[in-house]
Amino acid sequence: MNRLHRLSILFAISAPGFVGCKRAPTFNILGSFFPSWLICLFIGIIVAAIANRILARFSLDKEILWPVLVYPCLTLLSACTIWLIFFS
């Protein structure tokens, strides 16, 4: 195996590690940098809490069989949707 072939294999193996070497999506809040995924997760939790209150107001929360699974999935869905809308 020649030297060029070895270098190309080494580059191909290490190339995926360099993909993330760009500016991190962060927000400066009162001098502290918060990652944007954390803010999206916080907004997703708020959306799930609001959905819970709306369902409880109309007595539909009793119809959900597994709320332990439904509300975290709703949180994840809304957090990923917010991430895609604002950061993609």
N, C-alpha and C positions, 0 to 999 in steps of 0.2 A: 504494500500500500504506500503510495507516495505521499509526500508532505501536503500537497494541495488537497488531496482527497481527505486526509485527516483533519485539516483545518475546516473544510466544508462540513464535515460531519460534526465537529465541535461547534461550529456556528449554528447548524440546524438544531442541535440539542439545546443550546443556550438561548436561541432567539425568542422562544415564548416567555422567558423571564424578563426580557426588555420591553415587553408590550405595555406593562403597567407603569413605566417610567415617564409619567407625565404629571401635570399638576393635579393634585387631589381636589375633588369638588367639595370645598368647605365654605362655611359662612363665618364672617367675623362678627361675633355677638359680644359686645362689651369687652373687646380686646382678647377674647378667647375664640379659637377656631373650632367650630363644631362640624363634623362631617354631615354632608347633606342627606345621607341615608338615615341618619339619626333623626333629623327634622322630619323627613318623610314618614318614618315610623311613628313619631309622636303625633303627626297629623292623622295617620291611619288609626291610631288608638282613639283619638277624639272622634273620628268618623264612626267607628264601631260603637263607642259609647252613646253617640247621638242616635244611631240606628237602634240600639237597645232601648233607649228611652222612648223612641217613636213606637216601636213594637209593643212595649209595655203599656203605653197609653191606650192603644187599641186592643189590648189583651191578646196580642198575637204571639207574644214571647212564649206562651205556654204551648204553642203548636210546634215549636222547634224541638226536635227529639234530642239532639246532642248540642246544647249551647256551648259546651267546652270546646267543641270542634268548629262550630259555625262562627263564633265571634273572632277567634284568632285568624281563621281563614279570611274573614271580612277585613280584618286589620291588614293582613298581608296583601290582599287584593287592592285595597285602597292605597296602601303605601307604594306598591309597585306601579300602580297607575299614575300616581303623583310623580314618582321618579321618572317614568317614561315621558310624561307630558312636559316636565320642566327641565330635565337633564339629559334627555336622549337626543 
